[in-house]
Amino acid sequence: PNVNMITCGGQATIPIVAAVSRVVPVAYAEIVASVSSVSAGPGTRANIDEFTKVTSKGVETIGGAARGKAIIILNPAEPPMIMRDTIFCAIPEDADHDAITESVHRMVADIQQYVPGYRLLNEPQFDEPSVVSGGLAKVSVFVEVEGAGDFLPPYSGNLDIMTAAATRVGEVTADRILSARV
């Protein structure tokens, strides 16, 4: 099958948007993917607009947000930084904070099954409705992706998450094909 792996930022953030949207409607979600500049090759640099379009669409169609936006930052810091991602979701004022937090933790655990370096940096943070969030409440989630360090440096989590996700998709696809033959 033809499979679009979206982007590294999408792999790291869209599941978190989905974790929130399986609990409450998400009117708007915005993700910011910050990756080490040295781990971004010429393909990434030449396709920044494509990154933002494809990831934004994934935030909506896969993540479940009514509207989505994606931003990528190529950070030139030395020593190189580990991939960090910020996810903002506009949610109803009466959203169940405990249910959202639990859903985020479940999703992080699921991702860690195939991306061991994927981590929640702190508990989801909830903000009251404001003009900035369109009059809605907001939940912010912060994650990082550290690479395994086997073939690529640990700061290349953006590359490792794509490889790990592609491997996972291949395994699931193969399992489905093989189980259909039985």
Legacy VTK file of the C-alpha trace (Angstrom):
# vtk DataFile Version 3.0
C-alpha trace
ASCII
DATASET POLYDATA
POINTS 182 float
0.000 0.000 0.000
0.945 3.637 -0.491
1.530 5.129 2.972
2.247 8.775 3.775
4.411 8.930 6.895
3.587 12.671 7.209
6.688 14.257 8.843
8.901 13.817 11.892
6.980 16.585 13.628
3.728 14.922 12.663
4.835 11.555 14.034
5.741 13.194 17.338
2.685 15.432 17.736
-0.356 14.200 15.819
-0.875 11.251 18.210
-1.047 13.734 21.105
-3.696 15.777 19.283
-5.565 12.494 18.700
-5.239 11.643 22.404
-6.920 14.933 23.307
-9.566 14.715 20.567
-10.662 11.235 21.648
-11.763 12.865 24.921
-13.076 16.291 23.825
-13.605 18.223 20.600
-10.471 20.100 19.534
-11.441 23.281 17.704
-7.845 24.184 16.895
-4.478 22.506 17.384
-1.051 23.951 16.781
2.228 22.065 16.892
5.751 23.412 17.003
8.517 20.959 16.111
12.024 22.058 17.103
14.841 19.980 15.676
18.588 20.288 15.663
19.718 22.115 12.558
22.473 19.552 11.950
19.912 16.718 11.882
17.887 18.443 9.150
19.198 17.499 5.751
18.760 19.202 2.396
15.413 17.473 1.815
13.922 18.953 4.969
15.357 22.378 4.237
14.013 22.374 0.682
10.540 21.296 1.775
9.665 23.476 4.783
6.413 24.624 3.150
5.495 21.013 2.400
6.263 20.104 6.035
3.867 22.740 7.348
1.081 21.877 4.884
1.263 18.100 5.292
1.647 18.216 9.071
-1.192 20.748 9.443
-3.457 18.508 7.363
-2.454 15.499 9.486
-3.278 17.426 12.676
-6.788 17.785 11.264
-7.460 14.503 9.447
-5.605 12.126 11.766
-5.382 14.159 14.969
-9.036 15.165 14.839
-8.670 18.940 15.207
-11.183 21.075 13.327
-8.280 23.337 12.308
-4.568 22.675 12.527
-1.306 24.524 12.151
2.282 23.278 12.117
5.532 25.149 12.610
9.068 23.782 12.323
12.132 25.357 13.901
15.629 24.352 12.823
17.651 25.168 15.925
21.374 25.849 15.312
22.335 25.431 18.995
25.657 23.787 19.838
25.782 21.222 21.198
22.833 20.031 19.096
19.512 19.828 20.911
17.244 16.807 21.196
14.020 17.101 19.187
11.365 18.903 21.223
7.744 19.387 20.302
5.002 21.566 21.706
1.336 20.775 21.155
-1.441 23.278 21.876
-5.105 22.247 21.672
-8.084 24.588 22.072
-10.663 22.669 24.110
-14.030 23.335 25.774
-13.932 25.172 29.095
-15.588 22.252 30.884
-13.157 19.629 29.517
-12.271 16.795 31.883
-8.603 17.508 32.673
-8.036 14.116 34.282
-9.452 12.234 31.284
-7.298 14.247 28.876
-4.177 13.693 30.986
-4.872 9.958 31.181
-5.441 9.780 27.414
-2.155 11.613 26.756
-0.285 9.215 29.070
-1.797 6.201 27.269
-0.753 7.604 23.899
2.796 8.328 25.098
3.061 4.733 26.368
1.819 3.447 22.993
4.418 5.503 21.110
7.189 4.389 23.469
6.539 0.802 22.359
8.207 1.614 19.031
10.068 4.879 19.861
11.777 4.294 23.244
13.270 7.815 23.280
9.825 9.466 23.157
9.094 11.263 26.434
6.498 13.510 27.983
8.490 16.402 29.478
5.877 17.311 32.095
2.197 16.876 32.820
-0.258 18.474 30.380
-0.842 22.113 31.317
-4.349 23.541 31.258
-5.212 27.211 30.776
-8.526 28.985 31.196
-10.296 30.437 28.139
-8.608 33.486 26.656
-8.660 35.678 23.592
-5.432 33.994 22.439
-7.166 30.594 22.277
-10.285 31.922 20.562
-12.256 32.116 23.806
-11.649 28.428 24.487
-9.605 26.724 27.178
-6.231 25.320 26.170
-4.129 22.278 26.943
-0.391 22.354 26.228
1.709 19.203 25.979
5.501 19.113 25.701
7.408 16.084 24.418
10.928 15.250 23.321
12.293 12.555 21.063
15.795 11.303 21.738
17.346 9.098 19.101
18.571 5.630 20.025
22.150 6.611 19.197
22.849 3.372 17.357
23.368 4.658 13.799
22.598 8.344 14.267
23.469 10.699 17.140
20.951 10.921 20.016
19.985 14.447 18.934
18.603 12.972 15.692
15.297 11.933 17.257
13.531 13.507 14.286
15.165 10.909 12.042
14.754 7.994 14.464
11.026 8.603 14.921
10.482 8.419 11.153
12.484 5.201 10.872
10.728 3.671 13.888
7.276 4.699 12.643
7.974 3.316 9.164
9.179 0.048 10.687
6.028 -0.126 12.830
3.772 0.507 9.814
5.621 -2.213 7.897
5.196 -4.685 10.754
1.486 -3.948 11.167
0.906 -4.161 7.412
2.777 -7.477 7.194
0.788 -8.873 10.143
-2.490 -7.928 8.446
-1.442 -9.509 5.170
-0.246 -12.694 6.866
-3.338 -13.011 9.076
-5.584 -12.615 6.013
-3.894 -15.658 4.436
-4.625 -17.933 7.379
LINES 1 183
182 0 1 2 3 4 5 6 7 8 9 10 11 12 13 14 15 16 17 18 19 20 21 22 23 24 25 26 27 28 29 30 31 32 33 34 35 36 37 38 39 40 41 42 43 44 45 46 47 48 49 50 51 52 53 54 55 56 57 58 59 60 61 62 63 64 65 66 67 68 69 70 71 72 73 74 75 76 77 78 79 80 81 82 83 84 85 86 87 88 89 90 91 92 93 94 95 96 97 98 99 100 101 102 103 104 105 106 107 108 109 110 111 112 113 114 115 116 117 118 119 120 121 122 123 124 125 126 127 128 129 130 131 132 133 134 135 136 137 138 139 140 141 142 143 144 145 146 147 148 149 150 151 152 153 154 155 156 157 158 159 160 161 162 163 164 165 166 167 168 169 170 171 172 173 174 175 176 177 178 179 180 181
